[in-house]
Amino acid sequence: MHEEVRVAIIGGGVTGLCAAHHLSKAFGTDSVLLIEGSDYVGGHTRTDQIDGFSCDWGPNGFLNREPLTLEWVDELGLTPELVLANEAAAHRFILKNDQLIEILGPPKFLLQPLLSVKGRARLLCEPMIRAKRDDAPESVWDFAARRIGREAADMMVGPMVSGIFAGDAHALSLAHCFPRMAAMERDYGTLFNALMAKRRVDKEASAMGPKGVLTSFAGGIGHLAQVATAKLGNRVRSGNRVTRLTKPNGTFRIETSAGLTVDAASVVVAVPAFAAAELTGELDPALSKTLRNIAYADCVVICTGYRKSHVSRDVNGFGFLVPRNQNKRLLGCLWTSSIFPKQAPDDWVLLRTIYGGYNDPDVVRLDDAQLLEHVRREVDPLLGISSKPEFVRIFRHFKGIPQYLLSHGTYLNEIEAAESRFPGLVMAGNAYRGVGLNDCVISAHRAVQRLTA
Ligand SMILES: Cc1cc2nc3c(=O)[nH]c(=O)nc-3n(C[C@H](O)[C@H](O)[C@H](O)COP(=O)(O)OP(=O)(O)OC[C@H]3O[C@@H](n4cnc5c(N)ncnc54)[C@H](O)[C@@H]3O)c2cc1C
């Protein structure tokens, strides 16, 4: 089968869905075609609903601070259905010496045992540390150790990096993973000065991370992908893995595993970088090589459900993250039934335990029984769980999360150069400028702006 369109979008994750939505508005619905490799459209954004449990495969929501995401949600008619995380989710914990220690903001932070007295004293020196003057790439851990001390880098920043990137803070680039933090030092000299400056504008500004409340839907974040897909109607071709992208005579030609050929004036490539490397090999070998260099981490999400009476610890909170120096394999555990109470039946506790990451590539290959054994050994004692889980769902994400290593800036420059060589070609998605759902929406907007400029 052969089709001709104004714009083709390859990859139907959140990035592709959002780009298709806005490109349909710009060029008219019939001018746009979304081509997705698998039968499910939504990529990592997917929720299974079973026996009253809503289990998100990947993301469990987005922070409600990005106007572009809220605008898209609104245009999909979903604003009335948004559900904010329960207030209890403000209570977040870090594991230290087999104890869950709540993360508190200043000044209470100074009284809590997450850091030793020496570690807290070192953190208080932050306003005296001079800003880095050169442009050399710096890892997230090196930045944190330099500004707030090695202990705080290990106990506070490392777990945050695991929680967002399933990554290794020693390997990831500060400038590309946390550009706002890099800008705080660059613009204000110290993080303390930056926070004070922010507070003059916004009294609520916090030292505890980005503003915004985790937001989803009663039935899980997959609802967003389902509604966005339905809104595109007959402009979606699922089950069509793109195998080849060429530009034979002025127009892009896309060929899929299901025998579809599409000619398009413009193309948004919104698949993971390793998949984009495969399909651009013939079009631009240099681009393909760069894309192949972008690293990924595997991870596993294990959803387990227990009767409340079988969980003796108070799990009214967001959950906990685990510093890598605590000799545990799990990266963290989210208390889903507390964050979004409608995502589990009354009287049940639903947990999401995450394993894997950049430094543990083998865990994704363990079988279900082995993974559950890890949960029982590592989570049960911490939460006082006295029974096997009566509900289990396991999601493996092979090459699930891109890792922006120290060379990421070079890769971005090379990818932008390739976009300039092929006007009408835009690379979008979580592989480039942020992995959160909000970042994917921003990436989709960048694609739309380039194609409508
Ligand atoms: C376990 C996990 C937890 C996360 N938690 C959060 C969270 O709580 N909050 C948050 O904001 N973010 C979270 N993220 C990150 C966020 O989910 C992702 O960055 C985002 O969903 C990526 O969207 P995307 O559209 O760029 O890519 P994807 O979702 O990967 O979509 C890409 C699509 O391209 C398709 N594709 C691949 N190859 C081809 C091909 N050759 N032809 C056609 N189609 C192809 C795939 O099938 C897929 O549908 C999480 C990620 C994971 C893995």
The ligand as an SDF file (V2000), in Angstrom:
LIG
                    3D

 53 58  0  0  0  0  0  0  0  0999 V2000
   10.0030    2.7040   33.8590 C   0  0  0  0  0  0  0  0  0  0  0  0
    9.8630    4.1360   33.4300 C   0  0  0  0  0  0  0  0  0  0  0  0
    9.3220    5.0590   34.3120 C   0  0  0  0  0  0  0  0  0  0  0  0
    9.1880    6.4000   33.9320 C   0  0  0  0  0  0  0  0  0  0  0  0
    8.5890    7.2740   34.7900 N   0  0  0  0  0  0  0  0  0  0  0  0
    8.3440    8.5420   34.3800 C   0  0  0  0  0  0  0  0  0  0  0  0
    7.5250    9.4030   35.1690 C   0  0  0  0  0  0  0  0  0  0  0  0
    7.0050    9.0190   36.2130 O   0  0  0  0  0  0  0  0  0  0  0  0
    7.3150   10.6620   34.7240 N   0  0  0  0  0  0  0  0  0  0  0  0
    7.8170   11.1130   33.5260 C   0  0  0  0  0  0  0  0  0  0  0  0
    7.5880   12.2700   33.1640 O   0  0  0  0  0  0  0  0  0  0  0  0
    8.5650   10.2980   32.7360 N   0  0  0  0  0  0  0  0  0  0  0  0
    8.8210    9.0170   33.1240 C   0  0  0  0  0  0  0  0  0  0  0  0
    9.5170    8.1740   32.3140 N   0  0  0  0  0  0  0  0  0  0  0  0
   10.0590    8.6750   31.0420 C   0  0  0  0  0  0  0  0  0  0  0  0
    8.9820    8.7670   29.9590 C   0  0  0  0  0  0  0  0  0  0  0  0
    8.0500    7.7460   30.1300 O   0  0  0  0  0  0  0  0  0  0  0  0
    9.5810    8.5880   28.5750 C   0  0  0  0  0  0  0  0  0  0  0  0
   10.7010    9.4320   28.4130 O   0  0  0  0  0  0  0  0  0  0  0  0
    8.5620    8.9080   27.4970 C   0  0  0  0  0  0  0  0  0  0  0  0
    7.4230    8.0990   27.6540 O   0  0  0  0  0  0  0  0  0  0  0  0
    9.1980    8.6780   26.1300 C   0  0  0  0  0  0  0  0  0  0  0  0
    8.2560    8.9960   25.1290 O   0  0  0  0  0  0  0  0  0  0  0  0
    8.7020    8.9750   23.6170 P   0  0  0  0  0  0  0  0  0  0  0  0
    7.5070    9.2030   22.7910 O   0  0  0  0  0  0  0  0  0  0  0  0
    9.8550    9.8960   23.4000 O   0  0  0  0  0  0  0  0  0  0  0  0
    9.2870    7.5070   23.3740 O   0  0  0  0  0  0  0  0  0  0  0  0
    8.6010    6.0830   23.5350 P   0  0  0  0  0  0  0  0  0  0  0  0
    7.5790    6.0510   24.5860 O   0  0  0  0  0  0  0  0  0  0  0  0
    9.7640    5.1320   23.6500 O   0  0  0  0  0  0  0  0  0  0  0  0
    7.8730    5.8790   22.1330 O   0  0  0  0  0  0  0  0  0  0  0  0
    8.5830    5.5800   20.9610 C   0  0  0  0  0  0  0  0  0  0  0  0
    7.6600    4.7910   20.0550 C   0  0  0  0  0  0  0  0  0  0  0  0
    8.3540    4.4860   18.8380 O   0  0  0  0  0  0  0  0  0  0  0  0
    7.9820    3.1830   18.4360 C   0  0  0  0  0  0  0  0  0  0  0  0
    9.0180    2.6750   17.5190 N   0  0  0  0  0  0  0  0  0  0  0  0
   10.2610    2.2480   17.8170 C   0  0  0  0  0  0  0  0  0  0  0  0
   10.8850    1.8770   16.6750 N   0  0  0  0  0  0  0  0  0  0  0  0
   10.0280    2.0850   15.6550 C   0  0  0  0  0  0  0  0  0  0  0  0
   10.0960    1.9160   14.2490 C   0  0  0  0  0  0  0  0  0  0  0  0
   11.2060    1.4410   13.6550 N   0  0  0  0  0  0  0  0  0  0  0  0
    9.0250    2.2320   13.4920 N   0  0  0  0  0  0  0  0  0  0  0  0
    7.8850    2.7290   14.0670 C   0  0  0  0  0  0  0  0  0  0  0  0
    7.7580    2.9070   15.4080 N   0  0  0  0  0  0  0  0  0  0  0  0
    8.8230    2.5970   16.1920 C   0  0  0  0  0  0  0  0  0  0  0  0
    7.8860    2.4010   19.7400 C   0  0  0  0  0  0  0  0  0  0  0  0
    7.1130    1.2500   19.5630 O   0  0  0  0  0  0  0  0  0  0  0  0
    7.2280    3.4410   20.6500 C   0  0  0  0  0  0  0  0  0  0  0  0
    5.8270    3.3530   20.5990 O   0  0  0  0  0  0  0  0  0  0  0  0
    9.6450    6.8210   32.6500 C   0  0  0  0  0  0  0  0  0  0  0  0
   10.2040    5.8830   31.7650 C   0  0  0  0  0  0  0  0  0  0  0  0
   10.3010    4.5590   32.1370 C   0  0  0  0  0  0  0  0  0  0  0  0
   10.8580    3.5520   31.1530 C   0  0  0  0  0  0  0  0  0  0  0  0
  1  2  1  0
  2  3  1  0
  2 52  2  0
  3  4  2  0
  4  5  1  0
  4 50  1  0
  5  6  2  0
  6  7  1  0
  6 13  1  0
  7  8  2  0
  7  9  1  0
  9 10  1  0
 10 11  2  0
 10 12  1  0
 12 13  2  0
 13 14  1  0
 14 15  1  0
 14 50  1  0
 15 16  1  0
 16 17  1  0
 16 18  1  0
 18 19  1  0
 18 20  1  0
 20 21  1  0
 20 22  1  0
 22 23  1  0
 23 24  1  0
 24 25  2  0
 24 26  1  0
 24 27  1  0
 27 28  1  0
 28 29  2  0
 28 30  1  0
 28 31  1  0
 31 32  1  0
 32 33  1  0
 33 34  1  0
 33 48  1  0
 34 35  1  0
 35 36  1  0
 35 46  1  0
 36 37  1  0
 36 45  1  0
 37 38  2  0
 38 39  1  0
 39 40  1  0
 39 45  2  0
 40 41  1  0
 40 42  2  0
 42 43  1  0
 43 44  2  0
 44 45  1  0
 46 47  1  0
 46 48  1  0
 48 49  1  0
 50 51  2  0
 51 52  1  0
 52 53  1  0
M  END
$$$$
